[in-house]
Amino acid sequence: QRHLPPQMWTNSINQANKMALLTWTKETGIDLVQVNGQRRYGAPPPGWVGDPPPAGTEVFIGKLPQDMYENVLIPLFQSVGKLYEFRLMMTFSGLNRGFAYAKYSNRRGAKEAIAAFNNYEVQQGCAIVVCKSTEKCELSMDGLAASVSRRELEAVLRQVTEGFLSITLYASPCKKRAQLAVLRYSSHQAAAMAKKTLMEGNTRLSGLEVRVDWLNPSLKQKLQSGEEKPPSSRVQGGKRLGVPKPAPLPPVLRDALDCLNALCQRRYLGAPLFLTKCIQANPNGWLRFWCRVVIPGCPVPFSGFTWVRPAGPGRSGHEEAKVAVALQVLRLLGESLQGVRANPLPFPKSWSFSWERGAA
């Protein structure tokens, strides 16, 4: 059996409609930009003058045929009002994911789109859903270590997400000795992309597993009124439940983290923060991690991929991944585990690594 290379395989799907889209973009001069799983028109569109439209001008479009593209959808939704932006969610294969967002120049355009196209049949037997988009801009991040400061977390978020505006820290209502952060973004789109980035894979920040979700209005009200406080313990079946403590790292591995912390302390750079995601697990016990280190006093983050094998039973591999990336940072800076040099090398303009040995 012959297998097509991935690029040839994806190009072979829905070829006729893809060619029709290409022809349409050439004829109209419309520019479509694909970023992070979505293809976007406008924001702003050609000839736009002034500020972006206010809240309440965006509609959600659902139940789309997956083989339908902007050459059909943009003219359709443009027919009831001027579009400021159109975003079609895409799959790796080049099909759409069945939903899109259309933002109009004013609220009247959004209302007209809902009235005209909700339950509208774009193909025979295929009626779409069009409704007001819920433009949420706030996320909750629960499970942060009590030692993580607002400044340190803000440095991480500015490096790994876009459109970040502010952060507020509270005691976690669900986890003992942990914090909950409320993250505010410039738009619903920015918040949605940040949520996707932060929750993809098995994510840990500074060694603790964190949960990222849209901020619940009732939780927001309790946090702001000061009613939400972390319980001293949770009781279930007569037993007190606490936050499980990870097993300590072997001293030799711990030295790499201590050495990096010492370097950052000596250079007054702030404590390094680690973001780790397990993206692949092999049957032989090796785990592949995406890692990123953000050092508050450094203008760029350090990121890359590494394979690790947990040091013992019950370990998730996150601590070992932190050690691997700490070693790489130290090597790039000309450091060693024997100590921190008095005059370390300056930070590079960009850095990355891919330490893939041992996965076979």
Residue pairs with C-beta under 8 A, 6 or more apart in sequence:
4 12
9 93
10 92
10 93
10 94
11 18
11 94
13 93
13 94
13 95
14 67
14 94
14 95
17 67
17 68
17 69
18 69
18 94
20 69
20 71
21 69
21 70
21 71
23 71
24 30
24 70
24 71
25 31
25 32
25 71
30 41
30 70
30 74
31 41
32 39
32 40
32 41
32 70
33 39
33 40
33 41
34 40
34 90
36 193
36 196
37 89
37 90
37 91
37 97
37 196
38 87
38 88
38 89
38 90
39 70
39 87
39 88
39 90
40 85
40 86
40 87
40 88
41 70
41 74
41 83
41 85
41 86
41 87
42 48
42 83
42 84
42 85
42 86
42 103
43 52
43 84
43 85
43 103
44 52
44 84
44 85
45 82
45 83
45 84
45 85
48 84
52 84
53 84
53 103
53 104
53 105
53 106
54 107
55 135
56 107
56 110
56 132
56 135
57 84
57 103
57 104
57 105
57 106
57 107
57 109
57 110
58 85
58 101
58 102
58 103
58 104
58 110
58 132
58 133
58 135
58 188
59 101
59 102
59 103
59 104
59 110
59 113
59 114
59 130
59 131
59 132
59 133
60 99
60 101
60 129
60 130
60 131
60 132
60 133
60 134
61 73
61 77
61 99
61 100
61 101
61 102
61 117
61 128
61 129
61 130
62 98
62 99
62 128
62 129
62 130
62 131
63 98
63 99
63 126
63 127
63 128
63 129
64 73
64 96
64 98
64 99
64 100
64 122
64 128
65 122
65 123
65 126
66 91
66 95
66 96
66 97
66 98
67 95
67 96
68 96
68 122
68 123
69 88
69 96
70 86
70 88
72 122
73 86
73 88
73 100
74 83
74 86
76 117
76 122
77 83
77 86
77 102
77 113
77 117
80 109
80 112
80 113
80 116
80 117
81 104
81 105
81 106
81 108
81 109
81 110
81 112
81 113
82 104
82 105
82 106
82 109
83 102
83 103
83 104
83 105
83 109
84 103
84 104
84 105
85 101
85 102
85 103
86 100
86 101
86 102
86 103
87 100
87 101
87 102
87 189
88 96
88 100
89 96
89 97
89 98
89 99
89 100
90 96
90 97
91 97
101 133
101 189
102 110
102 113
103 110
104 110
104 113
110 132
113 130
114 130
114 131
114 132
117 128
117 130
118 128
118 129
118 130
118 131
119 127
119 128
119 129
120 127
120 128
120 130
121 127
121 128
122 128
133 188
134 188
135 187
135 188
136 188
136 191
136 214
136 215
137 184
137 185
137 186
137 187
137 188
137 190
137 191
138 182
138 183
138 184
138 185
138 191
138 214
138 215
138 220
139 182
139 183
139 185
139 191
139 194
139 195
139 198
139 212
139 213
139 214
139 215
140 180
140 181
140 182
140 183
140 211
140 212
140 213
140 214
140 215
140 216
140 219
141 180
141 181
141 182
141 183
141 198
141 210
141 211
141 212
142 172
142 173
142 174
142 175
142 178
142 180
142 181
142 210
142 211
142 213
143 172
143 175
143 178
143 180
143 208
143 209
143 210
143 211
144 153
144 169
144 172
144 178
144 179
144 180
144 181
144 205
144 206
144 208
144 210
145 178
145 179
145 205
145 206
145 207
145 208
146 177
146 178
146 179
147 206
148 179
148 205
148 206
148 273
150 167
150 169
151 270
151 296
152 270
152 271
152 273
152 294
152 296
153 167
153 169
153 181
153 205
153 273
154 164
154 167
155 270
155 273
155 294
155 295
155 296
156 205
156 273
156 275
156 294
157 164
157 167
157 183
157 194
158 164
159 292
159 294
159 300
159 301
160 197
160 198
160 275
160 292
160 294
160 301
161 185
161 190
161 193
161 194
161 197
161 198
162 190
162 193
162 194
163 185
163 186
163 187
163 189
163 190
163 191
163 193
163 194
164 183
164 184
164 185
164 186
164 190
164 194
165 184
165 185
165 186
166 183
166 184
167 181
167 182
167 183
167 184
168 181
168 182
168 184
169 179
169 180
169 181
170 179
170 180
170 181
170 182
170 223
170 228
171 178
171 179
171 180
171 228
171 229
171 230
172 178
172 179
172 180
172 230
173 180
173 219
173 222
173 223
173 228
173 229
173 230
173 231
174 180
174 230
175 230
175 243
176 230
176 231
176 232
176 233
176 242
176 243
177 230
177 243
178 208
178 230
178 243
180 223
182 215
182 220
182 223
183 191
183 194
185 191
185 194
191 214
195 212
195 213
195 214
198 210
198 212
199 211
199 212
199 213
200 277
201 277
201 278
201 279
201 290
202 209
202 277
202 278
202 316
202 318
203 209
203 210
203 212
203 275
203 276
203 277
204 210
204 274
204 275
204 276
204 277
204 316
204 318
205 273
205 274
205 275
206 273
206 274
207 246
207 274
207 318
207 319
207 322
219 228
222 228
233 240
233 241
233 242
234 240
234 241
235 241
246 315
246 316
246 319
247 312
247 314
247 315
248 254
249 257
249 311
249 319
249 320
249 323
250 311
253 311
253 319
253 320
253 323
254 323
255 337
256 323
256 326
256 327
256 330
256 337
257 322
257 323
257 326
259 326
259 330
259 335
259 336
259 337
259 339
259 340
260 272
260 326
260 329
260 330
260 335
261 271
261 272
262 340
263 269
263 330
263 333
263 335
263 340
263 344
264 270
264 271
264 272
264 295
264 297
265 271
266 340
267 297
267 344
268 297
269 295
269 296
269 297
269 298
270 295
270 296
270 297
271 296
272 293
272 294
272 295
272 326
272 329
273 293
273 294
273 295
273 296
274 291
274 292
274 293
274 321
274 322
274 325
275 291
275 292
275 293
275 294
276 289
276 290
276 291
276 292
276 318
276 321
276 322
276 325
277 289
277 290
277 291
278 287
278 288
278 289
278 316
278 317
278 318
278 321
279 288
279 289
279 290
279 305
280 287
280 288
281 287
281 288
282 288
282 359
284 360
285 309
285 310
286 307
286 308
286 309
286 358
286 359
287 307
287 308
287 309
287 310
287 317
287 321
288 305
288 306
288 307
288 356
288 359
289 305
289 306
289 307
289 308
289 317
289 318
289 321
289 324
290 303
290 304
290 305
291 303
291 304
291 305
291 306
291 321
291 322
291 324
291 325
292 301
292 302
292 303
292 325
293 301
293 302
293 303
293 325
293 326
293 329
294 301
295 301
295 302
298 347
299 347
300 347
300 348
300 349
300 350
300 351
302 325
302 328
302 329
302 332
302 351
302 352
302 353
303 352
304 325
304 328
304 352
304 353
304 354
304 355
305 353
305 354
305 355
305 356
306 321
306 324
306 325
306 328
306 353
306 354
306 355
306 356
307 355
307 356
307 357
307 358
307 359
308 317
308 320
308 321
308 324
309 317
309 320
309 358
310 316
310 317
310 320
311 319
311 320
324 355
325 353
328 353
328 355
330 336
330 337
332 345
332 348
332 351
332 353
333 344
333 345
333 347
334 341
334 344
334 345
335 341
335 344
